Amino acid sequence: MSKWSTPQYQEILSYAYELKSAFTYKELCEKIQTKFGEKVDHEVLRKYLKRYQSVAVAQLKLQTAISEDQSNFRATVEAYAATVDEEANAAITGDPDPDFKELMQAAKEKARKERDEKLLKKLIKERAQTELIIDTLRDSIATLPFVDIKQPTPVGTERAEEEALLLFSDAQIGEEITLAETNGIGEYNFAIFQARFDYLTKEVRRIAKRQGVDGKIKKLHFGMLGDNVDGINIYRGQEHHLDLFVTDQVLLGCQEIAKGLIEMLDQFETIEITGIVGNHGRIGRKGENPSHINWDYLMYRFLEIMLGNYKERIIFNIPISNWVIVDIMGNKFLFLHGDTIKGWNGLPYYGIDRADSRLTKMLSAHGKYYKYMCLGHHHNPADIDSPGGEKILNGTMVGGSTFSINTLHTSSRPSQWFFGVNEKGITWRHKILLDE
């Protein structure tokens, strides 16, 4: 018998097998001599260690097979013990011995009893935990003072007087957007403007009637924030995206807007129109003329003439500056178009904050203040809180344009803001979606 088969050398092989991944064979030989006092050649160690590894792997496989056999045997016994059907027992065992049958039945009863006892203990433990929680809550509640809940005082239905504010901007009457150009996403033309403005006026009348159910809202502020027309020569190639020449944009647009204003007089006693110019109505090159030399400004003046028969009920406020402060129920609203606030591919939040800060400082130096800043131009509706009020961005009548869809890869739904205002400020708001 080889000395490598002795218990001593088997222990040496086991020791070397555990360390072989961390040391060379020569280093292993040195460690064996240090630990066991046996001098071993590294080539001989390599040979017998390889055999030892093969035996170890074989033993591991054997143990695994035995374990699997034991598991299969256990599963077979449990499945057999769970079978109570007489025919199944007969199929497996043939005609079993009566004594064996009694033993099997007794084993199943014992197993069933143990299972039931285990389940009962679990249920008792869970029930005890639940009862403990209930007792703890009952004791805690008992220490609380009794609260006598009295009948509340009826809430009054009277509401403070309100006025309404409709923001209207970025109609860009005359612009043409086709489904073909926008891959089926956006479409706009004068006919679509007519339908959307008609829907807008009807929604304003319906909402105002519902909001003023216990007292009619007498006054509507119609804040026109510019870009009512699409203009001409505002950007290169614009003439390819128009369905109306600029004079028709103004005249036909005035006709539609005037009709809507007259219809809204059935809900409001007076309508006050404030008109600010936008960049699309610019006449001439940028900076060539004063800001009010603008097709938007001409539209406001034409509207004032067209609605001359209603001058007692429709009031016009048309400044030549590109911003104005309007008083609504004691609250100051700053109206401006917003084209001086630069942004790209989204809302210019930081630019709006900077403009708000600078305007506030400039106006406060002259004893003027505002609570709400309202602007258009950016075609995305939003409201941003500020310490003293809000910054409100109006939507657009257009929705996604050829530029926004194909270049910026963004589009918004056409919408306009409609508010209720009392002496404390804005009381309700509706973003009226115009593509429904």
Secondary structure in CASP SS format (residue, H / E / C, confidence):
PFRMAT SS
TARGET T0000
AUTHOR 0000-0000-0000
METHOD secondary structure of the structure
MODEL  1
M C 1.00
S C 1.00
K H 1.00
W H 1.00
S H 1.00
T C 1.00
P H 1.00
Q H 1.00
Y H 1.00
Q H 1.00
E H 1.00
I H 1.00
L H 1.00
S H 1.00
Y H 1.00
A H 1.00
Y H 1.00
E H 1.00
L H 1.00
K C 1.00
S C 1.00
A C 1.00
F C 1.00
T C 1.00
Y H 1.00
K H 1.00
E H 1.00
L H 1.00
C H 1.00
E H 1.00
K H 1.00
I H 1.00
Q H 1.00
T H 1.00
K H 1.00
F H 1.00
G C 1.00
E C 1.00
K C 1.00
V C 1.00
D C 1.00
H H 1.00
E H 1.00
V H 1.00
L H 1.00
R H 1.00
K H 1.00
Y H 1.00
L H 1.00
K H 1.00
R H 1.00
Y H 1.00
Q H 1.00
S H 1.00
V H 1.00
A H 1.00
V H 1.00
A H 1.00
Q H 1.00
L H 1.00
K H 1.00
L H 1.00
Q H 1.00
T H 1.00
A H 1.00
I H 1.00
S H 1.00
E H 1.00
D H 1.00
Q H 1.00
S H 1.00
N H 1.00
F H 1.00
R H 1.00
A H 1.00
T H 1.00
V H 1.00
E H 1.00
A H 1.00
Y H 1.00
A H 1.00
A H 1.00
T C 1.00
V C 1.00
D C 1.00
E H 1.00
E H 1.00
A H 1.00
N H 1.00
A H 1.00
A H 1.00
I H 1.00
T H 1.00
G C 1.00
D C 1.00
P C 1.00
D C 1.00
P H 1.00
D H 1.00
F H 1.00
K H 1.00
E H 1.00
L H 1.00
M H 1.00
Q H 1.00
A H 1.00
A H 1.00
K H 1.00
E H 1.00
K H 1.00
A H 1.00
R H 1.00
K H 1.00
E H 1.00
R H 1.00
D H 1.00
E H 1.00
K H 1.00
L H 1.00
L H 1.00
K H 1.00
K H 1.00
L H 1.00
I H 1.00
K H 1.00
E H 1.00
R H 1.00
A H 1.00
Q H 1.00
T H 1.00
E H 1.00
L H 1.00
I H 1.00
I H 1.00
D H 1.00
T H 1.00
L H 1.00
R H 1.00
D H 1.00
S H 1.00
I H 1.00
A H 1.00
T C 1.00
L C 1.00
P C 1.00
F C 1.00
V C 1.00
D C 1.00
I C 1.00
K C 1.00
Q C 1.00
P C 1.00
T C 1.00
P C 1.00
V C 1.00
G C 1.00
T C 1.00
E C 1.00
R C 1.00
A C 1.00
E C 1.00
E C 1.00
E E 1.00
A E 1.00
L E 1.00
L E 1.00
L E 1.00
F E 1.00
S C 1.00
D C 1.00
A C 1.00
Q C 1.00
I E 1.00
G C 1.00
E E 1.00
E C 1.00
I E 1.00
T C 1.00
L C 1.00
A C 1.00
E C 1.00
T C 1.00
N C 1.00
G C 1.00
I C 1.00
G C 1.00
E C 1.00
Y E 1.00
N C 1.00
F H 1.00
A H 1.00
I H 1.00
F H 1.00
Q H 1.00
A H 1.00
R H 1.00
F H 1.00
D H 1.00
Y H 1.00
L H 1.00
T H 1.00
K H 1.00
E H 1.00
V H 1.00
R H 1.00
R H 1.00
I H 1.00
A H 1.00
K H 1.00
R H 1.00
Q H 1.00
G C 1.00
V C 1.00
D C 1.00
G C 1.00
K C 1.00
I C 1.00
K C 1.00
K E 1.00
L E 1.00
H E 1.00
F E 1.00
G E 1.00
M E 1.00
L C 1.00
G C 1.00
D C 1.00
N C 1.00
V E 1.00
D C 1.00
G C 1.00
I C 1.00
N C 1.00
I C 1.00
Y C 1.00
R C 1.00
G C 1.00
Q H 1.00
E H 1.00
H H 1.00
H H 1.00
L E 1.00
D C 1.00
L C 1.00
F C 1.00
V H 1.00
T H 1.00
D H 1.00
Q H 1.00
V H 1.00
L H 1.00
L H 1.00
G H 1.00
C H 1.00
Q H 1.00
E H 1.00
I H 1.00
A H 1.00
K H 1.00
G H 1.00
L H 1.00
I H 1.00
E H 1.00
M H 1.00
L C 1.00
D C 1.00
Q C 1.00
F C 1.00
E C 1.00
T E 1.00
I E 1.00
E E 1.00
I E 1.00
T E 1.00
G E 1.00
I C 1.00
V C 1.00
G C 1.00
N C 1.00
H C 1.00
G C 1.00
R E 1.00
I C 1.00
G C 1.00
R C 1.00
K C 1.00
G C 1.00
E C 1.00
N C 1.00
P C 1.00
S C 1.00
H C 1.00
I C 1.00
N E 1.00
W H 1.00
D H 1.00
Y H 1.00
L H 1.00
M H 1.00
Y H 1.00
R H 1.00
F H 1.00
L H 1.00
E H 1.00
I H 1.00
M H 1.00
L C 1.00
G H 1.00
N H 1.00
Y H 1.00
K C 1.00
E C 1.00
R C 1.00
I E 1.00
I E 1.00
F E 1.00
N E 1.00
I C 1.00
P C 1.00
I C 1.00
S C 1.00
N C 1.00
W E 1.00
V E 1.00
I E 1.00
V E 1.00
D E 1.00
I E 1.00
M C 1.00
G C 1.00
N E 1.00
K E 1.00
F E 1.00
L E 1.00
F E 1.00
L E 1.00
H C 1.00
G C 1.00
D C 1.00
T C 1.00
I C 1.00
K C 1.00
G C 1.00
W C 1.00
N C 1.00
G C 1.00
L C 1.00
P C 1.00
Y H 1.00
Y H 1.00
G H 1.00
I H 1.00
D H 1.00
R H 1.00
A H 1.00
D H 1.00
S H 1.00
R H 1.00
L H 1.00
T H 1.00
K H 1.00
M H 1.00
L H 1.00
S H 1.00
A C 1.00
H C 1.00
G C 1.00
K C 1.00
Y C 1.00
Y C 1.00
K C 1.00
Y E 1.00
M E 1.00
C E 1.00
L E 1.00
G C 1.00
H C 1.00
H C 1.00
H C 1.00
N C 1.00
P C 1.00
A E 1.00
D E 1.00
I E 1.00
D E 1.00
S E 1.00
P C 1.00
G C 1.00
G E 1.00
E E 1.00
K E 1.00
I E 1.00
L E 1.00
N C 1.00
G C 1.00
T C 1.00
M C 1.00
V C 1.00
G C 1.00
G C 1.00
S C 1.00
T H 1.00
F H 1.00
S H 1.00
I H 1.00
N H 1.00
T C 1.00
L C 1.00
H C 1.00
T C 1.00
S C 1.00
S C 1.00
R C 1.00
P C 1.00
S E 1.00
Q E 1.00
W E 1.00
F E 1.00
F E 1.00
G E 1.00
V E 1.00
N E 1.00
E C 1.00
K C 1.00
G E 1.00
I E 1.00
T E 1.00
W E 1.00
R E 1.00
H E 1.00
K E 1.00
I E 1.00
L E 1.00
L C 1.00
D C 1.00
E C 1.00
END
